[in-house]
Amino acid sequence: MVRLFIFLAAAALVLLILALISALSAERVRNAPRAVWTLAILLIPLAGPTAYLLWGRPISRSRRPIRRPSSPDDDPDFLRSMDSKQSRRDRELLDEWERDLRQDDEPDRP
């Protein structure tokens, strides 16, 4: 029983230290000011560090939703590239038609 108590006390101490280091070194914290989180971590033995780690830590970059257009027609870069490709194709097609018309208009030279 004593071993279990020592293990749980060590785990609580590690949790407290991790939460305190995280709260003091983070650029921004969520849901409360840094001083409130620090006091909660220090004064409320298990609930303070656990609450901070669950609700106070900033969202990591890997968990942040990346803002991407939901479909290609919402992406302005894609639309711009499509517009330039389409206008290039239109110009090429028009040039080809004009060449064909000029060739048809020229009399056959012997």
Number of C-alpha atoms within 10 A of each C-alpha: 6 7 8 9 10 11 12 12 12 12 13 16 15 13 19 23 15 13 24 21 12 19 24 14 11 11 10 14 19 13 12 12 12 18 11 11 24 19 12 19 24 16 12 13 14 16 13 21 29 18 16 24 19 10 14 21 19 18 13 7 8 7 7 9 8 8 6 9 10 8 8 11 11 11 12 11 11 13 13 11 11 13 12 12 12 12 12 12 12 12 12 12 12 12 12 12 12 12 12 11 11 11 11 10 9 8 8 7 4 3
